[in-house]
């Protein structure tokens, strides 16, 4: 048996022993997948849009302190659509009017309160990162949106497999005077618990 094989066996044995000794911790974990649609809007100096249709796909990982309280993180891909107005169309640091598709990876962290096994409410911080910041350009060729991670807040409810979320965060742009858009999103979808 080679040295690498011995190390691999020791490593796997250590992991198996650790998993067996943490059975209590594993019983407190939950994991699942989720998908649904969203209605999003952007409000600000350069953005005034009605609700636009998008979608989200992702999962969730929960740590249950007891039957009532849990911490839950939900890494999700979001497609958000917002519309900006024509206020800056002629400026070098402006952009023409139109609907913009913004792709986000978000990871809200919730404190979850379970009323029953099927009904829960939650609230927490929403961490998100814009993925397609280089898709939309200003008249001078610079990126219209900034890619920095942003933090907002999110509220939610779950009834059986259905979930509802309300999210709000600000997205800073490079449009004249660094105008921001306050993005609001309403999500409705279905979740499936794996364990």
N, C-alpha and C positions, 0 to 999 in steps of 0.2 A: 504494500500500500504506500503510495507516494505521500510526501509531506502535505501537499495541497489537499489530497483526499482526507487526510487525518484532520486538518484544520476545518474542512467543510463539515465533517461528521461532528466535530466538537461544537462548531457554530450552530448547526441545525439542532443538536441535542440541547444546547443552551436555550435556544428559542422555544423548543417544545416544552422544556421544563418550566420556562417563564410563563408560557401560555397556560399550562396546567395549574400553576400556582396563582394565577391571576383570574381564575374562573369568576370570582366575585366581580372584578372590574368588567370583564367581558359581558356579564349579565346586565350591566348598567349601560351598555352601549347600544345604540340603534343606528341603522343605516338604511337609506332608500334612494329612489330616483324620483324625479318629478319633471313635468312638462306642462305648458299651458300658453295662453295668450295674454297680451297686455295692451292697455291703452295708455299712451304717453303723450305728454305735452311739455313744451318749453315756454317759459315766461321770462321776459327781460327786455332790455332796450332794443336788441336786434331780433328778438324771438317773441312771437305771439302766435301760438298755434292751438287749434282745437285738438282734441284727442285723436291720435293716430294709432293704427293697429300694428302690433309687433308680436313677438313670441319670446319664450324663455325655455331653456332645457338645462337640467343639471341634476343635482343630488342633494342629500342632506346627511349629516352625521350628528347624532345627539348623545349627550352624556346625561343620564338620569340620576339625579341625587336621591330621589325617592319617587313615589308614584305621582306626586303633584308637580315637582319642579325639575326642570332640565335646562341645560345649555345646548343650543342647536346652532350649527353653522351650515349654510346652504351655498356651496359653490355653484354658480349658475352662469351660463352664457345668455346674454340678453340682446335682442335686437330692438332698438328704440328708434322711433321716427319722430323728428321734430321739424317744424317749418320756421324759417326765418323770413323777415319782411324785406322790403326793397330800400330801406332807409340808408343803406351804405353802398348800394350797387355801383355808384360812379366813383367812389374813392379808391385809392391804391390799396389801402388797408381795409377794404370792404369786400362784400360778397353778394352775389345776386340772390334774389328771392328763390325759394324752393324748399322742398322737403329733403331732409338729410337723414340717412340711415346710419345710426351710431351703434357700433358693436361693442358691448361691454362684457368683461368678466367681473362678476360681483361676488362677494362673500359676506353676506350679512351674518352677524352674530347675535342670536336672540336669547333672551331669558324667556322660557316657555312655561306657562302654567296650565296644567291639565285639570279640567273640571271633572271629566270622566275619561274612559279609555278612548272615546271617539271625539271629544270636544276639547279644544285648547285655544288659548290666545297667547300672543307673544309680542315683544317689543325689543328693539335693539339697534345697534350701530350697523350701517351699511357701508362696507368698504368696496370700492369699485375702481376699475382700470379701463380706460378707453383703448380698444385694440386697433381701430382703423383711423388714428389721428392724422395720417397722411393722405386720406382719401379725398378730402375737400380742401381746395386751395383758395386763398384770397386773390384779389386781382393782381397783387404784386408777386404771386407765386409761393408765398409762405403758407404753411399749414394753417387752416382756419381754427382748428381745435387743438388744445393742449392735451398731452397724453398723461400728465401726472396723475397718480392715484388720488382719489377724492373720498371723502367720508360724508355720509348723510345719515338719515335715520329711516327705520322701517317698522311698520306695525302689521300684525297679521292675525288670522284666525284659521282654524282647521276644524272641519266636521267630517269625520271618517276619512275618506280618501281625497276629498275636495279641500283645496286651500285658497285663501285670499290673502294678498299682500298689498300694502300701500307703501311706496318708497318715495323719498324726496331727497334730492341732493343738488348742489350747484356745479355746473360745468363751466370752467373758465375758457374763453376763446381768445384768439389773437385779433379779432375784429376790433375796429376803432375803439380806443380807450379801454381795451381789455374787457369788453362787455361780457357779462356772465349770463347764463341761462339757468333759471331754477327749474329743474326737470322733475316732474311729478309722474308717477307711474302707478297704475292699478293692475294687479295681476290676478288672474283666475286660472286654476289648473287642477291637475290630478297628481297625487303622489302615491307611490307604492313602496311600502316598507319591506326591505329584504330581510332584516332581522331586528 
